[in-house]
Amino acid sequence: MEWMNNPWDGAAQEALLRRIAVKQERISQHRPLPQVALDKMRQNLLMEWTYHSNSIEGNTLTLQETRVVIEHGLTIGGKTLREHFEALNHHKAIAFVESLAKPEYRLHASDILQVHGLVLSNIEQDFAGRYRTAGVRITGANFTPPNALKVDALMNELIDWVNQEKTLPLPVKACIFHHRFVWIHPFFDGNGRTTRLLFNLLLMQHGFPPAIILQQDRKKYYDALNRANEGHYGKLLLLILQALERSLDLWLAQLDDNQDEFRPISNIVEEAQLPYGQEYISLLVRQGKIAGHKEGKTWLTTHDAINAYLNGRKRKR
């Protein structure tokens, strides 16, 4: 497959992949997970997933408003009916994806169509759960999606690849699927939400939490997709790996009493005698070289994460 000629910039993300594998193993050691912690963490992550995925597409409900709509069935003044349906639909689509997320699961076109049908339920009834039948253009994208007559064959090719690919690390495979789905753009509307549900299905069926692309990273996300259109997956993979590591860190914070606390980089730099300043540490976190994640517009990390990086540099000398 020609689209697999240059799938990713391996060296830059190896450290992140190793950290993710270690953290996934640490979570596995806590299994069976305490039900109280499991329920609390699951609800928080799923609410964030719905909020951020919808917000990337222009939904103006806040996280708290999204929670009110889903948990209490209330309407929010000044918000459109479509925005309310988008929140409710996405939450239902997550439940369906969770029901599929078993280790033995194989992706099927019928499941993709059902996820999309749930995403657009009561919004675009003529298009929900159906591949597009005409051409589309994407504002701000550096490519034109393929002819509608090719969509069915391209989707079948992608589904076969997902079900047969066994050599790539799972997060890399999920990243490539994510991009290829967006490039095919199989639907008139709802492609972004649907692919962010489906690529997480690939992760969740193997015990990972969902990787949530934050709405604050919307521009970075679209820029990374455009880079992937040119055959360079590095930026998109970095964004997805950092999102996945963030979810793992949130899980570990609930499960592991020894988990170091994530705090703003500026606070840690002020307290510790470090050989580097705040700007450089922040750069290393954004590059994925030091474990960390973003909350709002603030990057967080831990003492342990910085020390692990510094000790690694010492060993290489």
C-alpha positions in Angstrom: 0.0 0.0 0.0 1.6 3.2 -1.2 0.2 5.2 1.8 2.3 3.0 4.1 5.7 3.9 2.5 6.7 6.3 5.2 4.4 5.7 8.2 6.2 7.5 11.0 9.3 9.2 12.2 10.3 6.4 14.6 13.2 7.7 16.5 11.5 10.8 17.9 8.7 8.9 19.6 10.5 5.8 20.9 10.9 7.2 24.4 7.2 8.0 24.5 6.2 4.6 23.4 8.4 3.0 26.1 6.9 5.2 28.8 3.4 4.4 27.7 4.2 0.6 27.8 5.6 1.0 31.3 2.6 2.9 32.5 0.2 0.5 30.9 2.0 -2.4 32.7 1.7 -0.5 36.0 -2.0 -0.2 35.5 -2.2 -3.9 34.7 -0.6 -4.7 38.0 -3.6 -3.0 39.7 -6.1 -5.3 38.0 -8.8 -6.1 38.9 -9.2 -2.3 39.2 -11.1 -1.0 42.3 -14.7 -0.4 41.1 -15.1 3.0 42.7 -11.9 4.3 41.1 -12.8 2.7 37.8 -16.3 4.3 37.7 -15.1 7.7 38.7 -12.2 7.7 36.2 -14.3 6.3 33.4 -17.0 8.9 33.8 -14.5 11.8 33.9 -12.6 10.6 30.8 -15.7 9.9 28.8 -17.2 13.3 29.6 -13.9 14.9 28.6 -13.8 12.8 25.4 -17.3 14.0 24.4 -16.6 17.7 25.3 -13.2 17.9 23.5 -14.2 16.0 20.4 -17.3 18.1 19.9 -15.5 21.3 20.7 -12.9 20.6 18.1 -15.8 20.6 15.6 -17.2 23.9 16.8 -19.7 22.9 19.6 -19.8 25.7 22.2 -21.0 23.7 25.2 -18.5 23.9 28.0 -17.3 20.8 29.8 -19.7 21.5 32.7 -22.6 22.2 30.4 -21.8 18.9 28.5 -22.0 17.1 31.9 -25.4 18.7 32.7 -26.9 17.8 29.3 -25.7 14.2 29.5 -26.2 13.4 33.2 -29.3 15.4 33.9 -31.0 15.8 30.5 -31.3 19.5 30.9 -31.1 22.1 28.2 -28.7 25.0 28.3 -29.9 28.5 27.4 -28.4 30.1 24.4 -27.1 26.8 22.9 -28.6 25.2 19.8 -30.6 22.0 19.7 -27.8 20.6 17.4 -25.2 21.2 20.1 -27.4 19.3 22.7 -27.8 16.4 20.3 -24.1 16.3 19.6 -23.3 15.8 23.3 -26.0 13.1 23.8 -25.1 11.4 20.5 -21.4 11.2 21.2 -22.0 9.8 24.7 -24.2 7.0 23.2 -21.6 6.4 20.5 -18.9 5.9 23.2 -21.2 3.3 24.9 -21.4 1.4 21.6 -17.7 1.6 21.1 -17.1 0.3 24.6 -19.4 -2.7 23.9 -17.1 -3.6 21.0 -13.8 -3.1 22.7 -12.9 -6.8 23.3 -9.4 -8.2 22.6 -10.8 -10.5 19.9 -12.8 -7.8 18.1 -12.3 -7.3 14.4 -13.3 -4.0 12.7 -16.4 -4.2 10.4 -17.8 -1.7 8.0 -21.3 -2.2 9.6 -19.8 -1.0 13.0 -18.3 2.0 11.4 -21.6 2.9 9.8 -23.4 2.4 13.2 -21.0 4.6 15.0 -21.5 7.3 12.4 -25.2 6.8 12.6 -25.1 7.5 16.3 -22.9 10.6 15.9 -25.4 12.2 13.5 -28.7 10.8 15.0 -31.4 13.5 15.0 -29.0 15.9 13.3 -28.4 14.8 9.7 -30.8 11.9 9.2 -30.3 11.7 5.4 -26.5 11.2 5.9 -26.3 9.3 9.2 -24.8 5.9 8.8 -24.2 6.2 5.1 -21.1 6.7 3.0 -21.1 9.9 1.0 -22.3 9.8 -2.6 -20.6 13.0 -3.9 -17.4 14.9 -3.7 -16.5 17.1 -0.7 -13.9 19.8 0.1 -12.4 20.4 3.5 -11.7 24.0 4.5 -8.0 24.5 5.5 -6.9 21.1 4.3 -4.0 20.6 1.8 -5.8 17.9 -0.1 -9.1 16.9 -1.8 -10.7 13.7 -0.6 -11.0 10.9 -3.1 -14.0 10.5 -5.5 -17.1 9.2 -3.8 -17.1 6.2 -6.1 -13.8 5.0 -4.5 -14.9 5.4 -0.9 -16.3 1.9 -0.4 -13.2 0.2 -1.8 -10.8 2.5 0.1 -12.7 1.8 3.4 -12.6 -2.0 2.8 -8.9 -1.7 2.1 -8.4 0.2 5.4 -10.5 -2.2 7.4 -8.5 -5.2 6.0 -5.3 -3.4 6.9 -6.4 -2.8 10.5 -7.5 -6.4 11.0 -4.3 -7.9 9.5 -1.6 -5.5 10.7 0.4 -7.1 13.5 3.9 -5.5 13.2 3.4 -1.9 14.3 3.1 -0.7 17.9 -0.6 -0.4 18.6 -0.6 3.4 19.1 1.2 3.8 15.8 -1.3 1.6 14.1 -4.2 3.6 15.6 -2.5 6.9 14.5 -2.2 5.7 10.9 -5.8 4.5 10.9 -6.9 7.8 12.2 -5.2 9.7 9.4 -6.2 7.4 6.6 -9.8 7.5 7.7 -9.8 11.3 7.7 -8.1 11.3 4.3 -10.7 9.0 2.8 -13.4 11.3 4.4 -16.1 8.6 3.9 -19.0 10.8 5.1 -20.5 14.1 4.3 -20.3 15.2 7.9 -19.1 13.7 11.2 -15.8 12.3 10.0 -13.7 13.8 12.8 -15.9 12.6 15.7 -16.3 9.2 14.1 -12.5 8.6 13.5 -11.7 9.8 17.1 -14.2 7.2 18.3 -12.9 4.4 16.1 -9.1 4.9 16.6 -9.8 4.8 20.3 -11.7 1.6 19.8 -8.4 0.1 18.5 -6.7 1.2 21.7 -9.4 0.3 24.2 -9.8 -3.2 22.9 -6.3 -3.8 24.2 -6.8 -2.2 27.6 -5.7 1.3 26.9 -7.7 4.3 28.0 -9.0 6.6 25.3 -6.5 9.1 23.9 -8.3 12.5 24.0 -7.3 15.2 21.6 -7.8 18.4 23.5 -9.7 21.3 21.9 -6.8 23.6 22.9 -4.7 21.6 20.5 -7.2 22.0 17.6 -4.8 24.0 15.3 -1.9 21.7 16.1 -4.1 18.7 15.4 -5.2 20.0 12.0 -1.6 21.0 11.1 -0.5 17.5 12.1 -3.1 15.9 9.8 -2.0 18.1 6.9 1.6 16.9 7.6 0.4 13.3 7.5 -1.2 14.0 4.1 2.3 14.6 2.9 3.5 11.3 4.3 4.9 12.6 7.6 3.2 11.1 10.6 5.6 12.4 13.3 3.5 15.4 14.5 0.2 13.5 14.6 1.8 10.5 16.3 3.4 12.8 19.0 0.0 14.4 19.6 -1.7 11.1 20.0 1.0 9.6 22.1 0.9 12.6 24.5 -2.9 12.3 24.7 -2.6 8.6 25.5 0.1 9.2 28.1 -2.1 11.9 29.7 -5.0 9.4 30.1 -2.6 6.8 31.6 -1.3 9.4 34.0 -4.8 10.3 35.1 -5.5 6.6 35.7 -2.4 6.1 37.7 -3.1 9.2 39.8 -6.3 7.4 41.0 -4.7 4.0 41.5 -1.1 4.5 42.6 -0.4 6.2 46.0 3.3 6.6 45.0 2.4 8.4 41.7 4.2 11.8 41.7 1.9 14.8 41.4 1.6 16.6 38.1 2.1 20.3 38.6 2.8 23.3 36.4 6.3 23.3 35.0 7.0 26.8 36.4 6.2 25.6 40.0 8.6 22.7 39.8 11.4 24.7 38.3 11.1 27.3 41.0 11.3 24.7 43.8 14.1 22.5 42.3 17.7 23.2 41.6 17.7 22.2 37.9 20.4 22.7 35.3 17.7 24.0 32.9 15.2 26.8 32.9 11.4 26.7 32.6 11.4 27.4 28.8 13.7 24.5 28.1 11.9 22.0 30.3 8.6 23.1 28.7 10.1 22.5 25.3 11.3 19.0 26.3 7.8 18.2 27.6 6.1 19.5 24.4 8.5 17.3 22.4 7.6 14.2 24.4 11.1 13.8 25.8 9.8 14.4 29.4 6.5 13.0 30.5 3.8 15.7 30.8 0.5 16.9 29.6 -1.6 20.0 29.1 -4.5 21.1 31.2 -6.2 24.1 29.7 -3.2 26.1 28.4 -0.8 25.0 31.0 1.8 22.2 30.6 2.3 20.0 33.7 5.0 17.5 34.6 6.5 15.9 37.7 9.8 15.9 39.6 10.2 12.2 38.8 9.7 12.7 35.1 12.3 15.5 34.9 14.7 13.4 37.0 14.2 10.4 34.7 15.2 12.5 31.7 18.2 14.0 33.5 19.4 10.6 34.7 19.0 9.2 31.2 21.2 12.0 29.8 23.9 11.2 32.4 23.9 7.5 31.4 24.5 8.4 27.7 27.5 10.5 28.4 
